[in-house]
C-alpha cells in the first residue's frame, strides 16, 4: 500500500434513504469525537441527515444520486493517530466544504486507520448538482496533505 489509498464504495446512492444510510454507516462506531464536518453541525446523525436533505429541498434537487461517499485509508506503518487523521479529515473536507456539506468520521476498527466521507451532491451556496468527482483529482489534492503530516512525524531516526 502507498501512504494512502482512496476508494469509492459501490452503490448508486439514488434511493430516498441513501443519505441516511451512508451517514449512519460512517457514524457506526458511535465515537462522536471522531466525527467532523464542514457545512454541517456534526453532533447527531439525524441532524446531519436533515441538514443534507434541507439543502436538496431548498434547491428542489431531490432526484438522482443523493450523496458522494469515499474512504481514505492510511498505511499502518505511518502510525497516524486518530487526532492526526481528524486533522487531515478537515483539510481534505475543504476540497468540497466551501460550497458542499461534508461529514466524515475516522475509523480505527480495522488494520488501517481510515476516513469515510459523505459529500452532498447539491451545493449549499448555489444549488449546483454534482454527483461525481474524478478520483485522480482527489488523490492529487490529498497527496500534499498526507506528505505534510508524514514530514511532521518523528519516526525515531
C-alpha positions as CSV (number, residue, x, y, z in Angstrom):
1,X,0.0,0.0,0.0
2,X,1.2,3.5,-0.7
3,X,1.0,6.1,2.1
4,X,-2.8,6.2,1.4
5,X,-5.5,4.8,-0.8
6,X,-8.8,6.3,-1.8
7,X,-11.8,4.3,-2.7
8,X,-15.4,4.9,-3.8
9,X,-17.7,2.3,-2.3
10,X,-20.0,0.6,-4.8
11,X,-23.6,1.8,-5.0
12,X,-25.6,4.3,-6.9
13,X,-27.0,6.1,-3.8
14,X,-30.1,7.2,-5.7
15,X,-32.7,5.9,-3.3
16,X,-34.6,8.0,-0.9
17,X,-32.7,6.9,2.2
18,X,-29.2,7.0,0.7
19,X,-28.1,10.0,2.7
20,X,-29.3,8.4,6.0
21,X,-27.8,5.0,5.2
22,X,-24.4,6.5,4.3
23,X,-24.2,8.8,7.3
24,X,-25.4,6.0,9.6
25,X,-22.7,3.8,8.3
26,X,-20.0,6.4,8.6
27,X,-21.0,7.1,12.2
28,X,-21.5,3.4,13.2
29,X,-18.6,3.3,15.6
30,X,-20.5,5.6,18.0
31,X,-17.5,7.8,18.7
32,X,-18.7,11.4,18.3
33,X,-15.1,12.7,19.0
34,X,-14.1,11.0,15.7
35,X,-16.8,12.8,13.6
36,X,-16.3,16.1,11.8
37,X,-17.6,18.1,9.0
38,X,-17.9,21.3,7.0
39,X,-21.2,23.0,6.3
40,X,-22.9,20.8,8.9
41,X,-23.1,20.6,12.6
42,X,-21.7,17.1,13.3
43,X,-23.4,16.5,16.6
44,X,-26.1,13.9,15.8
45,X,-26.6,11.6,12.9
46,X,-30.2,12.6,12.4
47,X,-29.3,16.3,12.4
48,X,-26.6,15.8,9.7
49,X,-29.0,13.8,7.6
50,X,-31.7,16.5,7.9
51,X,-29.1,19.2,7.1
52,X,-28.1,17.4,3.9
53,X,-31.8,16.9,2.9
54,X,-32.7,20.5,3.7
55,X,-30.3,21.8,1.1
56,X,-31.7,19.4,-1.5
57,X,-35.3,20.6,-0.7
58,X,-34.3,24.3,-0.8
59,X,-33.0,23.9,-4.3
60,X,-35.6,21.3,-5.5
61,X,-32.8,18.8,-6.3
62,X,-34.1,15.7,-4.6
63,X,-33.6,13.4,-7.6
64,X,-30.6,11.5,-8.8
65,X,-27.5,10.5,-6.8
66,X,-28.0,11.8,-3.2
67,X,-24.6,11.5,-1.7
68,X,-20.9,11.0,-2.8
69,X,-19.2,8.5,-0.5
70,X,-15.4,8.0,-0.4
71,X,-12.9,6.5,2.0
72,X,-9.2,7.3,2.5
73,X,-7.1,4.6,4.1
74,X,-3.7,5.2,5.6
75,X,-0.7,2.8,5.6
76,X,-0.4,1.3,9.1
77,X,3.3,1.8,9.3
78,X,2.9,5.6,9.3
79,X,1.5,5.3,12.8
80,X,-1.1,8.0,12.4
81,X,-3.2,8.7,15.5
82,X,-6.9,9.4,15.5
83,X,-6.2,13.1,16.2
84,X,-3.8,13.3,13.3
85,X,-6.3,11.7,10.9
86,X,-9.0,14.0,12.2
87,X,-6.8,17.0,11.3
88,X,-6.3,15.6,7.8
89,X,-10.0,14.9,7.6
90,X,-10.8,18.6,8.0
91,X,-8.1,19.6,5.4
92,X,-9.4,17.0,2.9
93,X,-13.1,18.1,3.6
94,X,-12.1,21.6,2.4
95,X,-11.8,20.2,-1.1
96,X,-15.6,20.3,-1.2
97,X,-16.6,22.1,2.0
98,X,-16.6,25.7,0.8
99,X,-19.8,25.0,-1.2
100,X,-20.8,21.5,-0.2
101,X,-21.7,19.9,3.0
102,X,-19.2,17.3,4.0
103,X,-19.3,15.0,7.0
104,X,-16.6,12.5,7.9
105,X,-15.6,10.0,10.6
106,X,-12.3,8.4,11.4
107,X,-12.5,4.6,11.7
108,X,-9.9,2.8,13.8
109,X,-11.6,-0.5,13.9
110,X,-9.6,-2.2,11.1
111,X,-5.9,-2.8,10.4
112,X,-5.5,0.6,8.6
113,X,-6.9,3.7,10.1
114,X,-9.2,5.4,7.6
115,X,-11.7,8.2,7.0
116,X,-15.1,7.8,5.4
117,X,-16.6,11.0,3.9
118,X,-20.1,11.8,2.7
119,X,-20.4,14.8,0.4
120,X,-23.7,16.4,-0.5
121,X,-24.4,16.3,-4.2
122,X,-26.1,19.7,-4.0
123,X,-24.1,22.8,-3.2
124,X,-25.5,24.9,-0.4
125,X,-24.1,28.1,-2.0
126,X,-25.9,27.9,-5.3
127,X,-27.8,24.6,-5.7
128,X,-25.3,23.2,-8.2
129,X,-25.7,19.4,-8.6
130,X,-22.6,17.3,-9.0
131,X,-22.7,13.6,-8.4
132,X,-19.1,12.5,-9.1
133,X,-15.5,13.8,-8.7
134,X,-12.6,12.1,-10.5
135,X,-10.6,10.1,-8.0
136,X,-7.4,11.2,-9.7
137,X,-8.2,14.8,-8.8
138,X,-8.9,13.9,-5.2
139,X,-5.7,11.9,-5.0
140,X,-3.7,14.9,-6.2
141,X,-5.4,17.1,-3.6
142,X,-4.8,14.6,-0.8
143,X,-1.1,13.9,-1.6
144,X,0.4,17.1,-0.1
145,X,-1.8,16.9,2.9
146,X,-0.5,13.4,3.8
147,X,3.0,14.3,2.8
148,X,3.0,17.3,5.3
149,X,1.6,15.1,8.0
150,X,4.3,12.4,7.4
151,X,7.1,15.0,7.4
152,X,5.8,16.4,10.8
153,X,6.1,13.0,12.5
154,X,9.2,11.8,14.2
155,X,9.9,8.2,13.3
156,X,12.8,7.8,15.7
157,X,15.5,8.4,13.1
